Each structure stands twice: as C-alpha cells, then as structure tokens.
C-alpha cells in the first residue's frame, strides 16, 4: 500500500468516525437544552459509569482514554480533575477498537439498563430528611 493510499484510508477512517458521531447527535436536533440537559440524558459519563457500561475496570477506561488520545480520536476531556466522557464517541471507540458492533450494542444496552437508576434525582445532602425528622 502506498503512502497516498494509507493517507486516504486514514482520512476515510476519520470521516467514518465523524459520521457515527454526527448520527448519534441527530436525536438531539430540535431539542432546546443545554449542557445540564445533555448530562441528564446520558450524553456524558464519568469514568466509573463508562466502566460499568462497557463492563470493564476504571483502569481500562483510563487506558482507552490514553489510547484514543494517541490515535487523535479523543472521547474524553479532563476538567477540574474529572474526566468527562462523550458517550457517542466512547461507543464509536468501542466499536472500532474494542470488539466491534456487538460490543457497542452491548454497551448501549447496558447504558439504557443503568441510566434509569443513574438519572434519578439525587439528594443534595443525603441523610438530611432523617436529621430533620429527629429534630421535630
């Protein structure tokens, strides 16, 4: 394979990954919302959540983040010492590098399974209801 063919293959690969990412975003079109809405709807995950969804360890996710960055296909960004993982990009990474379409579909299924629990409203200060009932 010539260098020109390799370059073309790499470009096509990038276009394919971008097409997958855009296709994952289509359901969001027409919805009014912001980053908080995206968080609530599962467009972003923590390392622990990604590990659960992909059925791997947290360390595996950190290794994947590093690998994806070296491949110039990052799916996560670190902000304030917290990794924020773009779910669509993670799934594209899993499909390309970690088991193909079947692995992606399994991860998507696990996300749907766990998201109903993860998306429930959380108490700002757990245990306050018990504390308040003891005071009255």
C-alpha positions as a Python dict, from the first residue, in 0.01 Angstrom:
ca = {
    (1, 'X'): (0, 0, 0),
    (2, 'X'): (144, 338, -100),
    (3, 'X'): (172, 634, 134),
    (4, 'X'): (-104, 808, -62),
    (5, 'X'): (-335, 510, -19),
    (6, 'X'): (-256, 496, 354),
    (7, 'X'): (-333, 867, 389),
    (8, 'X'): (-660, 825, 202),
    (9, 'X'): (-755, 526, 419),
    (10, 'X'): (-680, 729, 732),
    (11, 'X'): (-895, 1017, 606),
    (12, 'X'): (-1182, 783, 524),
    (13, 'X'): (-1148, 632, 869),
    (14, 'X'): (-1175, 976, 1027),
    (15, 'X'): (-1477, 1063, 813),
    (16, 'X'): (-1643, 738, 916),
    (17, 'X'): (-1589, 809, 1285),
    (18, 'X'): (-1721, 1163, 1243),
    (19, 'X'): (-2030, 1030, 1060),
    (20, 'X'): (-2100, 794, 1351),
    (21, 'X'): (-2060, 1081, 1599),
    (22, 'X'): (-2295, 1304, 1400),
    (23, 'X'): (-2552, 1028, 1359),
    (24, 'X'): (-2554, 983, 1736),
    (25, 'X'): (-2628, 1354, 1776),
    (26, 'X'): (-2925, 1362, 1535),
    (27, 'X'): (-3182, 1273, 1805),
    (28, 'X'): (-3076, 1590, 1990),
    (29, 'X'): (-3167, 1818, 1698),
    (30, 'X'): (-3466, 2037, 1761),
    (31, 'X'): (-3447, 1992, 2134),
    (32, 'X'): (-3400, 2302, 2341),
    (33, 'X'): (-3143, 2237, 2605),
    (34, 'X'): (-2804, 2298, 2742),
    (35, 'X'): (-2514, 2106, 2891),
    (36, 'X'): (-2712, 2017, 3202),
    (37, 'X'): (-2985, 1862, 2987),
    (38, 'X'): (-2719, 1668, 2796),
    (39, 'X'): (-2580, 1541, 3127),
    (40, 'X'): (-2924, 1432, 3242),
    (41, 'X'): (-2990, 1249, 2916),
    (42, 'X'): (-2671, 1043, 2925),
    (43, 'X'): (-2469, 1221, 2660),
    (44, 'X'): (-2178, 1236, 2906),
    (45, 'X'): (-2049, 978, 3154),
    (46, 'X'): (-1799, 954, 3436),
    (47, 'X'): (-1515, 703, 3425),
    (48, 'X'): (-1699, 478, 3670),
    (49, 'X'): (-2017, 491, 3463),
    (50, 'X'): (-1826, 420, 3139),
    (51, 'X'): (-1656, 126, 3307),
    (52, 'X'): (-1991, -14, 3417),
    (53, 'X'): (-2148, 36, 3075),
    (54, 'X'): (-1852, -126, 2897),
    (55, 'X'): (-1819, -399, 3162),
    (56, 'X'): (-1451, -321, 3227),
    (57, 'X'): (-1248, -168, 3509),
    (58, 'X'): (-1195, 203, 3567),
    (59, 'X'): (-829, 147, 3475),
    (60, 'X'): (-932, 4, 3139),
    (61, 'X'): (-1127, 323, 3068),
    (62, 'X'): (-822, 535, 3161),
    (63, 'X'): (-614, 319, 2926),
    (64, 'X'): (-872, 364, 2650),
    (65, 'X'): (-875, 742, 2705),
    (66, 'X'): (-498, 744, 2662),
    (67, 'X'): (-511, 518, 2355),
    (68, 'X'): (-785, 726, 2191),
    (69, 'X'): (-590, 1046, 2253),
    (70, 'X'): (-278, 892, 2096),
    (71, 'X'): (-491, 790, 1796),
    (72, 'X'): (-616, 1153, 1776),
    (73, 'X'): (-972, 1038, 1843),
    (74, 'X'): (-1033, 1156, 2199),
    (75, 'X'): (-1363, 1068, 2360),
    (76, 'X'): (-1298, 1235, 2694),
    (77, 'X'): (-1175, 1562, 2841),
    (78, 'X'): (-1044, 1629, 3186),
    (79, 'X'): (-1198, 1926, 3366),
    (80, 'X'): (-1126, 2010, 3730),
    (81, 'X'): (-965, 1667, 3784),
    (82, 'X'): (-1272, 1487, 3647),
    (83, 'X'): (-1284, 1302, 3317),
    (84, 'X'): (-1597, 1382, 3117),
    (85, 'X'): (-1665, 1112, 2859),
    (86, 'X'): (-1868, 1179, 2547),
    (87, 'X'): (-2096, 875, 2525),
    (88, 'X'): (-2132, 876, 2146),
    (89, 'X'): (-1756, 897, 2098),
    (90, 'X'): (-1700, 624, 2356),
    (91, 'X'): (-1937, 393, 2169),
    (92, 'X'): (-1765, 470, 1839),
    (93, 'X'): (-1429, 388, 2004),
    (94, 'X'): (-1565, 61, 2144),
    (95, 'X'): (-1697, -36, 1803),
    (96, 'X'): (-1371, 45, 1624),
    (97, 'X'): (-1112, -75, 1876),
    (98, 'X'): (-1278, -286, 2145),
    (99, 'X'): (-1495, -559, 1999),
    (100, 'X'): (-1688, -425, 1703),
    (101, 'X'): (-2058, -363, 1662),
    (102, 'X'): (-2162, -635, 1907),
    (103, 'X'): (-1956, -475, 2185),
    (104, 'X'): (-2106, -136, 2103),
    (105, 'X'): (-2461, -271, 2112),
    (106, 'X'): (-2393, -444, 2444),
    (107, 'X'): (-2259, -117, 2591),
    (108, 'X'): (-2558, 79, 2460),
    (109, 'X'): (-2792, -178, 2613),
    (110, 'X'): (-2614, -159, 2947),
    (111, 'X'): (-2638, 222, 2938),
    (112, 'X'): (-3016, 201, 2891),
    (113, 'X'): (-3033, -50, 3175),
    (114, 'X'): (-2832, 158, 3422),
    (115, 'X'): (-2940, 505, 3311),
    (116, 'X'): (-3284, 472, 3470),
    (117, 'X'): (-3109, 442, 3807),
    (118, 'X'): (-2832, 695, 3742),
    (119, 'X'): (-3070, 962, 3613),
    (120, 'X'): (-3291, 968, 3922),
    (121, 'X'): (-3269, 1295, 4116),
    (122, 'X'): (-3012, 1282, 4391),
    (123, 'X'): (-3046, 1444, 4731),
    (124, 'X'): (-2820, 1743, 4773),
    (125, 'X'): (-2738, 1643, 5129),
    (126, 'X'): (-2810, 1273, 5191),
    (127, 'X'): (-2942, 1196, 5539),
    (128, 'X'): (-3094, 1541, 5595),
    (129, 'X'): (-3451, 1404, 5595),
    (130, 'X'): (-3360, 1169, 5882),
    (131, 'X'): (-3189, 1452, 6066),
    (132, 'X'): (-3490, 1685, 6019),
    (133, 'X'): (-3736, 1420, 6143),
    (134, 'X'): (-3525, 1369, 6457),
    (135, 'X'): (-3536, 1743, 6532),
    (136, 'X'): (-3916, 1776, 6519),
}
